[in-house]
Amino acid sequence: MGKFKFNPTAIEGMYVVEPQVFGDERGYFMETYSAEEFKEAGLDYDFVQDNQSSSRKGVLRGLHFQKTYPQAKLVRAISGEVFDVAVDLRAGSPTYGKWVGELLSAENHKQLMIPRGFAHGFLVVSDTAEFVYKCDDIYHPEDEGGVMYDSCGIEWPEVDVELTLSEKDLKHPRLEDLDFKFNL
């Protein structure tokens, strides 16, 4: 038996990844990534960059993508809880504009595998959260694009604080006005 369960989502190519967790009175141990097992599951990525962020409740980051240098991402929360979302922006995809969301937390250990061709974002639903992700290409700041978080029909969880977004994220176009699609 492998150390991961790869659960397909409603959008082809996206998976909720559940690592096997070994725990006892001391705590737990788990592998969070294995190139060999991911490749056997058809997820053959060469991750070249790891990122980490810390945010407070109500912070919404996204929805972001890279235009010319699209990134596949393997994302997870290492403390707290986030609602993580990816929106399909692949030209010709039968699920173009559709989204998948998953609660990721330090407790459930779930990860979301997001292929190239998606906008990505997350909302912190716990008091604080630390979020990490592997990317299969480096970040190119001049190449960044985005789509407005409230224009894709996403059912964001309610939080008892006002949402906090960056100035940049408040200026993204709505999905219906987006003049960009991935041709992958």
BAPATI-506268 format. One record per residue (C-alpha): x, y, z; residue number from 1. Coordinates in steps of 0.2 Angstrom, whole numbers, plus 5000, padded with zeros to 4 digits. Layout:
BEGIN
X / Y / Z / NUM
...
//
This chain:
BEGIN
5000 / 5000 / 5000 / 1
5006 / 5017 / 4996 / 2
5008 / 5031 / 5008 / 3
4995 / 5042 / 4999 / 4
4977 / 5042 / 4994 / 5
4974 / 5052 / 4978 / 6
4956 / 5057 / 4978 / 7
4950 / 5064 / 4961 / 8
4939 / 5079 / 4962 / 9
4925 / 5085 / 4950 / 10
4938 / 5093 / 4939 / 11
4950 / 5082 / 4929 / 12
4968 / 5083 / 4935 / 13
4964 / 5090 / 4952 / 14
4966 / 5079 / 4967 / 15
4964 / 5079 / 4986 / 16
4979 / 5070 / 4992 / 17
4978 / 5062 / 5009 / 18
4995 / 5056 / 5016 / 19
4996 / 5041 / 5028 / 20
4999 / 5048 / 5046 / 21
5008 / 5037 / 5058 / 22
5004 / 5043 / 5076 / 23
5006 / 5038 / 5094 / 24
5008 / 5046 / 5111 / 25
5023 / 5056 / 5105 / 26
5014 / 5064 / 5090 / 27
5014 / 5059 / 5072 / 28
5024 / 5057 / 5057 / 29
5020 / 5058 / 5038 / 30
5027 / 5060 / 5021 / 31
5020 / 5075 / 5013 / 32
5027 / 5071 / 4995 / 33
5035 / 5057 / 4986 / 34
5040 / 5060 / 4968 / 35
5039 / 5041 / 4965 / 36
5022 / 5039 / 4972 / 37
5015 / 5054 / 4964 / 38
5022 / 5049 / 4947 / 39
5014 / 5032 / 4949 / 40
4997 / 5041 / 4952 / 41
5000 / 5050 / 4935 / 42
5005 / 5066 / 4944 / 43
5023 / 5069 / 4937 / 44
5029 / 5086 / 4942 / 45
5046 / 5092 / 4945 / 46
5044 / 5104 / 4960 / 47
5057 / 5118 / 4960 / 48
5050 / 5131 / 4973 / 49
5042 / 5130 / 4990 / 50
5032 / 5144 / 4997 / 51
5025 / 5148 / 5014 / 52
5013 / 5161 / 5021 / 53
5006 / 5166 / 5037 / 54
4989 / 5175 / 5038 / 55
4975 / 5179 / 5051 / 56
4957 / 5174 / 5050 / 57
4947 / 5182 / 5036 / 58
4962 / 5185 / 5025 / 59
4958 / 5180 / 5007 / 60
4973 / 5178 / 4995 / 61
4969 / 5176 / 4977 / 62
4964 / 5171 / 4965 / 63
4981 / 5171 / 4956 / 64
4989 / 5162 / 4941 / 65
5005 / 5164 / 4930 / 66
5001 / 5167 / 4912 / 67
5016 / 5162 / 4902 / 68
5024 / 5152 / 4916 / 69
5009 / 5142 / 4923 / 70
5013 / 5133 / 4939 / 71
5006 / 5116 / 4946 / 72
5005 / 5117 / 4965 / 73
5003 / 5105 / 4979 / 74
4996 / 5115 / 4994 / 75
4993 / 5112 / 5012 / 76
4990 / 5120 / 5029 / 77
5003 / 5117 / 5042 / 78
4994 / 5126 / 5056 / 79
4976 / 5132 / 5057 / 80
4963 / 5130 / 5043 / 81
4960 / 5137 / 5026 / 82
4947 / 5135 / 5013 / 83
4958 / 5132 / 4997 / 84
4951 / 5135 / 4980 / 85
4956 / 5132 / 4962 / 86
4946 / 5138 / 4946 / 87
4949 / 5130 / 4929 / 88
4955 / 5142 / 4916 / 89
4960 / 5130 / 4903 / 90
4954 / 5134 / 4885 / 91
4942 / 5121 / 4879 / 92
4940 / 5112 / 4896 / 93
4923 / 5106 / 4899 / 94
4925 / 5112 / 4917 / 95
4931 / 5130 / 4912 / 96
4926 / 5142 / 4925 / 97
4921 / 5129 / 4937 / 98
4930 / 5128 / 4954 / 99
4934 / 5115 / 4968 / 100
4936 / 5120 / 4986 / 101
4943 / 5110 / 5000 / 102
4946 / 5113 / 5019 / 103
4964 / 5110 / 5022 / 104
4970 / 5110 / 5040 / 105
4984 / 5105 / 5051 / 106
4972 / 5092 / 5059 / 107
4966 / 5084 / 5043 / 108
4983 / 5084 / 5034 / 109
4974 / 5085 / 5017 / 110
4983 / 5093 / 5002 / 111
4976 / 5099 / 4986 / 112
4986 / 5095 / 4970 / 113
4982 / 5109 / 4957 / 114
4988 / 5106 / 4939 / 115
4994 / 5120 / 4928 / 116
4979 / 5130 / 4920 / 117
4970 / 5136 / 4936 / 118
4968 / 5151 / 4946 / 119
4971 / 5148 / 4965 / 120
4967 / 5156 / 4981 / 121
4962 / 5153 / 4999 / 122
4953 / 5160 / 5014 / 123
4959 / 5158 / 5032 / 124
4945 / 5152 / 5042 / 125
4954 / 5149 / 5059 / 126
4961 / 5163 / 5070 / 127
4978 / 5161 / 5061 / 128
4985 / 5149 / 5048 / 129
5002 / 5144 / 5040 / 130
5000 / 5138 / 5022 / 131
5014 / 5130 / 5012 / 132
5015 / 5125 / 4993 / 133
5026 / 5117 / 4981 / 134
5027 / 5124 / 4963 / 135
5034 / 5116 / 4948 / 136
5040 / 5133 / 4941 / 137
5048 / 5148 / 4949 / 138
5037 / 5164 / 4952 / 139
5038 / 5177 / 4939 / 140
5031 / 5193 / 4946 / 141
5029 / 5201 / 4929 / 142
5019 / 5186 / 4923 / 143
5005 / 5186 / 4937 / 144
4987 / 5187 / 4933 / 145
4971 / 5185 / 4943 / 146
4953 / 5184 / 4943 / 147
4941 / 5192 / 4956 / 148
4937 / 5180 / 4970 / 149
4918 / 5184 / 4970 / 150
4915 / 5181 / 4952 / 151
4917 / 5162 / 4950 / 152
4902 / 5157 / 4960 / 153
4913 / 5150 / 4974 / 154
4904 / 5146 / 4990 / 155
4916 / 5154 / 5002 / 156
4913 / 5149 / 5020 / 157
4907 / 5162 / 5032 / 158
4919 / 5170 / 5044 / 159
4914 / 5181 / 5058 / 160
4926 / 5195 / 5053 / 161
4928 / 5206 / 5038 / 162
4937 / 5199 / 5023 / 163
4955 / 5206 / 5020 / 164
4962 / 5206 / 5003 / 165
4977 / 5215 / 4995 / 166
4975 / 5230 / 4984 / 167
4981 / 5220 / 4970 / 168
4968 / 5206 / 4973 / 169
4954 / 5219 / 4973 / 170
4958 / 5225 / 4956 / 171
4957 / 5208 / 4947 / 172
4945 / 5207 / 4933 / 173
4929 / 5197 / 4935 / 174
4929 / 5179 / 4927 / 175
4916 / 5185 / 4913 / 176
4928 / 5200 / 4909 / 177
4944 / 5189 / 4909 / 178
4953 / 5190 / 4892 / 179
4964 / 5176 / 4896 / 180
4963 / 5157 / 4895 / 181
4977 / 5144 / 4896 / 182
4981 / 5134 / 4880 / 183
4989 / 5119 / 4888 / 184
//
